[in-house]
Structures are given as structure tokens and as C-alpha cells.
Amino acid sequence: NKYKAPGNCVSLNVPTVNTPIWGNISTGIRAQELKIQKILKLLTSGITAFARTIDGTEMSEEQQDALALLCNTQYEIDCFRKSSICPTLKPKFAGLCKASATPPPRQLFGEDLPKQVKDLDEETKALGLMKAPPSSGPPAYQRHHPYVTTRPRGQSDRAPRAYPPAAPYQ
């Protein structure tokens, strides 16, 4: 690659998906993720090439805007990557998919994934303790059905009717 990101500019690297998450996503999502990573590598190479053309002392307003737009595009693509992986995770880990204020350095879901998972577990437990206990009555969304009985189908309180014998068919 002709335009590799400088070593001191970590945010221009394409973050990889954390290994525990990568091992649990479908092959379709993996293929999509690899394609997006390829696009991001091209984008970061373009940002690096553009940054090298800028004089170190002064940048025009257009150059500042162009650089900001390109870097924001990279950030938005990373957010899209997270959101496309999120549905494959268990619902209790949805907090991992929230957009962060800073771009991910090396791993898409952050460097400290085990700590984040532990924090989410603790948060889920705390929220579970704060919820009101379920009521013993019927749920509030069900309306009253006055004609519903608890008897098995076909049985009633009335005696069976005596019908006159049917006339033979002629």
C-alpha cells in the first residue's frame, strides 16, 4: 500500500472486529464486513494521501472541510459496521453497538471487550432489580370476554335436545 497511515495516527487504521464477536457472526455478515473493511482501507489511504499534500503550517478552509468530511465518513462507516453486526448479538449485549464519541482505535467494539461485557451484565442485573414485580391478575391489555367459559368444548349445562326422527329421503 503506497499510502499507509502514519504510526502515530491510530484513527486512520481500519479497526478489526473483536475476535470473540467475529467467531459468533454468520458467514454472510463476515463477507459483508470484509468488503466494508476493504472500502475503509481505500478511504484511509485517500485520507493519508490528502493529508500528505497539505503544508504542515497552514490549511485552507476547503482543505479543513475536506479532511473533516472524509474522517467523518470513516467514523460513520464504522458505526454502520457495528449496527450491522448488532442484530447477531444477544439482546443483552446491544449496549456494545452504541456509537462512541471517539473512533475505535484497533478493535471495532473497543480494546476492553471483556470489561464492557461485564459492565453490561451488571447493568442488566441492576435494571432487573429495579423493575416492578409482575402483577398476579390478568395483563392490562386484555379485555373482559363475558361469553368465554371454562368448560370443555361441546359440553353445556343444558340437557340434550330431543329432535324428532328425520323423515327418510325419497
Backbone as CSV, one residue per row, in Angstrom:
resi,resn,N_x,N_y,N_z,CA_x,CA_y,CA_z,C_x,C_y,C_z
1,ASN,0.841,-1.168,0.000,0.000,0.000,0.000,0.896,1.243,0.000
2,LYS,0.706,2.082,-0.977,1.556,3.260,-1.138,1.309,4.318,-0.061
3,TYR,0.076,4.426,0.390,-0.280,5.468,1.358,-0.724,4.862,2.687
4,LYS,0.216,4.268,3.389,-0.086,3.714,4.712,-0.224,4.844,5.709
5,ALA,-1.112,4.638,6.674,-1.310,5.640,7.713,-0.056,5.736,8.577
6,PRO,0.312,6.931,9.012,1.473,7.069,9.896,1.250,6.302,11.193
7,GLY,2.298,5.843,11.796,2.206,5.055,13.021,1.608,5.814,14.187
8,ASN,1.762,7.142,14.184,1.244,7.933,15.289,-0.219,8.350,15.082
9,CYS,-0.830,7.897,14.022,-2.223,8.259,13.719,-3.084,6.993,13.720
10,VAL,-3.418,6.531,14.921,-4.143,5.273,15.092,-5.542,5.336,14.481
11,SER,-6.162,6.518,14.490,-7.536,6.623,13.999,-7.644,6.425,12.490
12,LEU,-6.525,6.407,11.769,-6.574,6.137,10.334,-6.408,4.659,10.000
13,ASN,-6.308,3.817,11.001,-6.273,2.376,10.767,-7.701,1.853,10.708
14,VAL,-7.908,0.786,9.965,-9.226,0.170,9.887,-9.359,-0.795,11.052
15,PRO,-10.282,-0.518,11.990,-10.421,-1.417,13.138,-10.989,-2.763,12.719
16,THR,-10.454,-3.811,13.310,-10.956,-5.154,13.044,-12.048,-5.490,14.052
17,VAL,-12.854,-6.473,13.720,-13.899,-6.924,14.637,-13.235,-7.751,15.728
18,ASN,-13.637,-7.521,16.960,-13.071,-8.259,18.094,-13.233,-9.761,17.870
19,THR,-12.209,-10.521,18.212,-12.177,-11.961,17.962,-13.376,-12.713,18.535
20,PRO,-13.805,-12.473,19.793,-14.966,-13.216,20.296,-16.241,-12.950,19.488
21,ILE,-16.382,-11.730,18.987,-17.573,-11.404,18.188,-17.440,-11.995,16.790
22,TRP,-16.253,-11.899,16.214,-16.020,-12.430,14.872,-16.340,-13.925,14.812
23,GLY,-16.010,-14.640,15.868,-16.263,-16.078,15.902,-17.729,-16.442,16.019
24,ASN,-18.590,-15.473,16.345,-20.008,-15.768,16.554,-20.940,-15.116,15.543
25,ILE,-20.402,-14.542,14.477,-21.287,-13.946,13.463,-21.353,-14.865,12.249
26,SER,-22.415,-14.710,11.500,-22.648,-15.591,10.350,-21.654,-15.303,9.229
27,THR,-21.534,-16.246,8.311,-20.599,-16.067,7.190,-21.043,-14.921,6.283
28,GLY,-22.343,-14.696,6.178,-22.834,-13.580,5.362,-22.407,-12.240,5.930
29,ILE,-22.519,-12.090,7.237,-22.091,-10.841,7.893,-20.573,-10.702,7.791
30,ARG,-19.863,-11.811,7.917,-18.392,-11.757,7.778,-17.993,-11.286,6.384
31,ALA,-18.647,-11.826,5.368,-18.323,-11.430,3.994,-18.600,-9.946,3.790
32,GLN,-19.734,-9.482,4.302,-20.076,-8.061,4.197,-19.036,-7.219,4.937
33,GLU,-18.643,-7.668,6.100,-17.669,-6.942,6.922,-16.324,-6.838,6.199
34,LEU,-15.890,-7.912,5.559,-14.617,-7.881,4.834,-14.670,-6.909,3.658
35,LYS,-15.815,-6.846,2.988,-15.974,-5.894,1.885,-15.911,-4.457,2.393
36,ILE,-16.566,-4.209,3.512,-16.549,-2.853,4.074,-15.146,-2.488,4.545
37,GLN,-14.424,-3.449,5.122,-13.046,-3.185,5.543,-12.181,-2.804,4.347
38,LYS,-12.419,-3.468,3.216,-11.657,-3.157,2.007,-11.936,-1.721,1.556
39,ILE,-13.204,-1.313,1.621,-13.573,0.062,1.262,-12.918,1.052,2.227
40,LEU,-12.941,0.712,3.516,-12.337,1.596,4.509,-10.834,1.733,4.306
41,LYS,-10.176,0.663,3.893,-8.732,0.751,3.625,-8.459,1.729,2.494
42,LEU,-9.310,1.699,1.468,-9.157,2.658,0.366,-9.411,4.081,0.858
43,LEU,-10.428,4.251,1.679,-10.750,5.573,2.209,-9.609,6.112,3.062
44,THR,-9.062,5.281,3.952,-7.971,5.754,4.806,-6.708,6.037,3.989
45,SER,-6.510,5.279,2.925,-5.368,5.580,2.044,-5.573,6.940,1.376
46,GLY,-6.801,7.212,0.974,-7.111,8.516,0.375,-6.929,9.652,1.367
47,ILE,-7.355,9.441,2.603,-7.181,10.470,3.634,-5.692,10.715,3.882
48,THR,-4.921,9.634,3.942,-3.479,9.762,4.167,-2.817,10.502,3.012
49,ALA,-3.174,10.153,1.778,-2.593,10.830,0.614,-2.950,12.309,0.624
50,PHE,-4.208,12.609,0.964,-4.641,14.007,1.017,-3.884,14.763,2.113
51,ALA,-3.725,14.127,3.270,-3.033,14.779,4.389,-1.573,15.067,4.045
52,ARG,-0.965,14.218,3.243,0.432,14.436,2.857,0.592,15.614,1.901
53,THR,-0.461,15.981,1.204,-0.371,17.108,0.267,-0.496,18.451,0.970
54,ILE,-0.898,18.430,2.213,-1.129,19.666,2.953,0.184,20.156,3.545
55,ASP,0.417,21.451,3.394,1.579,22.074,4.010,1.386,22.003,5.517
56,GLY,2.412,21.639,6.237,2.309,21.426,7.677,1.920,22.643,8.486
57,THR,2.047,23.837,7.937,1.778,25.031,8.729,0.375,25.589,8.518
58,GLU,-0.123,25.566,7.304,-1.411,26.203,7.025,-2.296,25.299,6.185
59,MET,-3.584,25.341,6.517,-4.589,24.619,5.720,-5.679,25.611,5.359
60,SER,-6.115,25.550,4.118,-7.229,26.413,3.725,-8.517,25.883,4.348
61,GLU,-9.559,26.696,4.335,-10.839,26.276,4.901,-11.401,25.075,4.137
62,GLU,-11.208,25.063,2.806,-11.677,23.942,1.996,-10.922,22.655,2.341
63,GLN,-9.639,22.758,2.583,-8.856,21.584,2.959,-9.301,21.057,4.328
64,GLN,-9.564,21.953,5.259,-10.047,21.545,6.572,-11.395,20.840,6.444
65,ASP,-12.285,21.420,5.633,-13.603,20.819,5.439,-13.499,19.445,4.781
66,ALA,-12.642,19.350,3.756,-12.483,18.077,3.056,-11.957,17.001,3.995
67,LEU,-10.970,17.335,4.786,-10.398,16.370,5.721,-11.423,15.965,6.782
68,ALA,-12.172,16.947,7.284,-13.196,16.648,8.285,-14.283,15.753,7.695
69,LEU,-14.710,16.022,6.477,-15.750,15.199,5.842,-15.264,13.774,5.593
70,LEU,-14.043,13.625,5.143,-13.505,12.285,4.899,-13.375,11.494,6.207
71,CYS,-12.883,12.148,7.251,-12.749,11.456,8.541,-14.109,11.127,9.130
72,ASN,-15.092,12.010,8.952,-16.436,11.727,9.445,-17.066,10.564,8.666
73,THR,-16.754,10.464,7.395,-17.240,9.332,6.599,-16.695,8.026,7.153
74,GLN,-15.413,8.016,7.500,-14.818,6.812,8.093,-15.521,6.467,9.398
75,TYR,-15.791,7.464,10.231,-16.469,7.232,11.509,-17.878,6.671,11.284
76,GLU,-18.620,7.241,10.346,-19.983,6.777,10.069,-19.993,5.345,9.530
77,ILE,-18.997,5.001,8.725,-18.910,3.622,8.222,-18.644,2.661,9.382
78,ASP,-17.794,3.059,10.320,-17.555,2.218,11.498,-18.832,2.040,12.313
79,CYS,-19.620,3.104,12.443,-20.909,2.998,13.148,-21.841,2.050,12.408
80,PHE,-21.852,2.120,11.076,-22.673,1.208,10.277,-22.221,-0.233,10.470
81,ARG,-20.923,-0.446,10.531,-20.406,-1.802,10.746,-20.923,-2.363,12.056
82,LYS,-20.870,-1.556,13.106,-21.374,-2.006,14.408,-22.859,-2.340,14.316
83,SER,-23.627,-1.457,13.678,-25.078,-1.675,13.618,-25.443,-2.882,12.769
84,SER,-24.621,-3.239,11.808,-24.924,-4.421,11.001,-24.577,-5.714,11.735
85,ILE,-23.664,-5.643,12.674,-23.296,-6.814,13.469,-24.226,-6.970,14.670
86,CYS,-24.741,-5.876,15.166,-25.549,-5.869,16.394,-26.705,-6.872,16.396
87,PRO,-27.486,-7.017,15.322,-28.600,-7.976,15.370,-28.169,-9.424,15.580
88,THR,-26.913,-9.740,15.331,-26.450,-11.112,15.522,-26.038,-11.392,16.963
89,LEU,-25.953,-10.335,17.780,-25.573,-10.496,19.185,-26.811,-10.728,20.040
90,LYS,-26.602,-11.269,21.225,-27.708,-11.432,22.162,-28.220,-10.052,22.557
91,PRO,-29.528,-9.930,22.796,-30.096,-8.614,23.126,-29.442,-7.923,24.320
92,LYS,-28.970,-8.692,25.284,-28.377,-8.058,26.462,-27.047,-7.365,26.141
93,PHE,-26.465,-7.665,24.970,-25.215,-7.027,24.574,-25.426,-5.896,23.572
94,ALA,-26.654,-5.432,23.424,-26.945,-4.352,22.479,-26.184,-3.079,22.838
95,GLY,-25.837,-2.915,24.105,-25.077,-1.741,24.525,-23.717,-1.646,23.869
96,LEU,-23.177,-2.758,23.410,-21.882,-2.732,22.720,-21.982,-2.021,21.380
97,CYS,-23.178,-1.951,20.823,-23.361,-1.415,19.479,-23.603,0.083,19.457
98,LYS,-23.648,0.703,20.616,-23.850,2.150,20.655,-22.654,2.853,20.039
99,ALA,-22.945,3.938,19.335,-21.865,4.722,18.737,-21.089,5.421,19.843
100,SER,-19.783,5.386,19.739,-18.955,6.059,20.737,-18.556,7.430,20.201
101,ALA,-18.171,8.310,21.109,-17.799,9.671,20.716,-16.477,9.690,19.960
102,THR,-15.647,8.708,20.207,-14.356,8.649,19.529,-14.306,7.423,18.626
103,PRO,-13.582,7.497,17.524,-13.471,6.326,16.659,-12.719,5.197,17.351
104,PRO,-13.079,3.957,17.041,-12.384,2.831,17.673,-10.946,2.757,17.201
105,PRO,-9.986,2.535,18.120,-8.588,2.518,17.718,-8.190,1.284,16.890
106,ARG,-8.223,0.106,17.477,-7.781,-1.101,16.765,-8.880,-2.147,16.623
107,GLN,-9.782,-2.173,17.600,-10.869,-3.149,17.609,-12.194,-2.389,17.495
108,LEU,-13.096,-2.876,16.672,-14.345,-2.174,16.389,-15.188,-1.951,17.644
109,PHE,-15.215,-2.925,18.543,-16.027,-2.805,19.751,-15.195,-2.388,20.965
110,GLY,-13.998,-1.865,20.734,-13.155,-1.379,21.811,-12.124,-2.399,22.239
111,GLU,-11.094,-1.892,22.872,-9.983,-2.745,23.295,-10.348,-3.618,24.493
112,ASP,-11.241,-3.137,25.345,-11.556,-3.824,26.600,-12.931,-4.493,26.538
113,LEU,-13.137,-5.350,25.565,-14.428,-6.015,25.374,-14.857,-6.825,26.601
114,PRO,-13.986,-7.623,27.230,-14.434,-8.368,28.418,-14.956,-7.453,29.532
115,LYS,-14.318,-6.309,29.734,-14.778,-5.373,30.764,-16.140,-4.798,30.376
116,GLN,-16.314,-4.467,29.105,-17.594,-3.923,28.649,-18.723,-4.938,28.837
117,VAL,-18.440,-6.209,28.526,-19.443,-7.261,28.692,-19.801,-7.417,30.165
118,LYS,-18.787,-7.392,31.025,-19.034,-7.499,32.469,-19.891,-6.326,32.959
119,ASP,-19.573,-5.116,32.499,-20.351,-3.935,32.885,-21.794,-4.043,32.413
120,LEU,-21.991,-4.551,31.187,-23.356,-4.718,30.666,-24.136,-5.747,31.478
121,ASP,-23.459,-6.836,31.882,-24.111,-7.843,32.729,-24.569,-7.234,34.049
122,GLU,-23.680,-6.450,34.658,-24.018,-5.810,35.933,-25.159,-4.815,35.756
123,GLU,-25.129,-4.080,34.650,-26.194,-3.112,34.366,-27.533,-3.819,34.169
124,THR,-27.519,-4.945,33.458,-28.740,-5.715,33.227,-29.299,-6.235,34.545
125,LYS,-28.421,-6.730,35.411,-28.866,-7.218,36.724,-29.458,-6.081,37.551
126,ALA,-28.820,-4.918,37.529,-29.319,-3.777,38.298,-30.678,-3.326,37.773
127,LEU,-30.845,-3.315,36.472,-32.138,-2.932,35.897,-33.209,-3.950,36.252
128,GLY,-32.836,-5.217,36.330,-33.786,-6.264,36.700,-34.269,-6.094,38.127
129,LEU,-33.402,-5.615,38.999,-33.791,-5.382,40.385,-34.692,-4.157,40.529
130,MET,-34.581,-3.232,39.590,-35.367,-2.008,39.668,-36.774,-2.165,39.091
131,LYS,-37.015,-3.196,38.318,-38.322,-3.395,37.702,-39.347,-3.798,38.749
132,ALA,-40.593,-3.382,38.522,-41.684,-3.757,39.425,-42.015,-5.225,39.218
133,PRO,-42.398,-5.933,40.300,-42.751,-7.347,40.128,-44.019,-7.474,39.302
134,PRO,-44.163,-8.558,38.557,-45.355,-8.719,37.722,-46.604,-8.863,38.592
135,SER,-47.718,-8.327,38.119,-48.963,-8.417,38.880,-49.543,-9.821,38.750
136,SER,-50.368,-10.187,39.734,-50.927,-11.540,39.721,-52.181,-11.638,38.872
137,GLY,-52.794,-10.508,38.536,-54.018,-10.504,37.742,-53.730,-10.612,36.261
138,PRO,-54.790,-10.549,35.458,-54.580,-10.620,34.011,-53.877,-9.359,33.517
139,PRO,-53.161,-9.465,32.431,-52.477,-8.294,31.887,-53.487,-7.196,31.546
140,ALA,-53.047,-5.966,31.651,-53.940,-4.820,31.469,-54.456,-4.696,30.038
141,TYR,-53.781,-5.279,29.089,-54.189,-5.111,27.703,-55.310,-6.070,27.290
142,GLN,-55.672,-7.042,28.117,-56.734,-7.981,27.762,-58.073,-7.449,28.235
143,ARG,-59.060,-7.455,27.339,-60.380,-7.022,27.755,-61.178,-8.205,28.274
144,HIS,-62.254,-7.899,28.942,-63.112,-8.923,29.525,-63.927,-9.603,28.427
145,HIS,-64.003,-10.917,28.460,-64.778,-11.699,27.499,-65.883,-12.429,28.266
146,PRO,-67.107,-11.865,28.309,-68.153,-12.440,29.160,-68.663,-13.802,28.703
147,TYR,-68.486,-14.162,27.445,-69.063,-15.408,26.953,-68.068,-16.560,26.919
148,VAL,-66.884,-16.335,27.374,-65.872,-17.384,27.391,-66.107,-18.248,28.632
149,THR,-66.157,-19.546,28.432,-66.369,-20.468,29.550,-65.139,-21.317,29.762
150,THR,-65.137,-21.963,30.886,-64.007,-22.837,31.198,-64.342,-24.295,30.924
151,ARG,-65.583,-24.554,30.471,-65.988,-25.933,30.172,-65.337,-26.403,28.879
152,PRO,-65.071,-27.674,28.788,-64.547,-28.200,27.524,-65.568,-28.004,26.418
153,ARG,-65.088,-27.913,25.228,-65.935,-27.676,24.071,-66.954,-28.796,23.895
154,GLY,-68.194,-28.417,23.598,-69.238,-29.402,23.351,-70.051,-29.757,24.576
155,GLN,-69.651,-29.326,25.742,-70.408,-29.621,26.953,-71.161,-28.363,27.376
156,SER,-72.352,-28.572,27.930,-73.129,-27.431,28.408,-73.911,-27.836,29.639
157,ASP,-74.530,-26.829,30.249,-75.341,-27.088,31.442,-76.717,-27.628,31.072
158,ARG,-77.151,-27.417,29.857,-78.487,-27.827,29.436,-78.524,-29.315,29.087
159,ALA,-79.723,-29.850,29.208,-79.928,-31.249,28.814,-79.943,-31.320,27.293
160,PRO,-79.533,-32.425,26.729,-79.536,-32.533,25.266,-80.971,-32.436,24.735
161,ARG,-81.123,-31.824,23.585,-82.442,-31.670,22.958,-82.861,-32.985,22.311
162,ALA,-84.144,-33.210,22.370,-84.689,-34.403,21.712,-85.266,-33.957,20.382
163,TYR,-84.655,-34.326,19.327,-85.136,-33.970,17.988,-86.006,-35.104,17.473
164,PRO,-87.051,-34.758,16.726,-87.858,-35.842,16.123,-87.036,-36.554,15.071
165,PRO,-87.304,-37.823,14.866,-86.528,-38.536,13.861,-86.734,-37.912,12.487
166,ALA,-85.711,-37.895,11.727,-85.768,-37.297,10.411,-86.547,-38.181,9.465
167,ALA,-87.260,-37.567,8.555,-88.015,-38.312,7.574,-87.059,-38.890,6.571
168,PRO,-87.340,-40.108,6.109,-86.427,-40.716,5.129,-86.444,-39.921,3.819
169,TYR,-85.347,-39.900,3.185,-85.192,-39.181,1.927,-85.815,-39.991,0.797
170,GLN,-86.676,-39.343,0.005,-87.322,-40.052,-1.094,-86.958,-39.493,-2.411
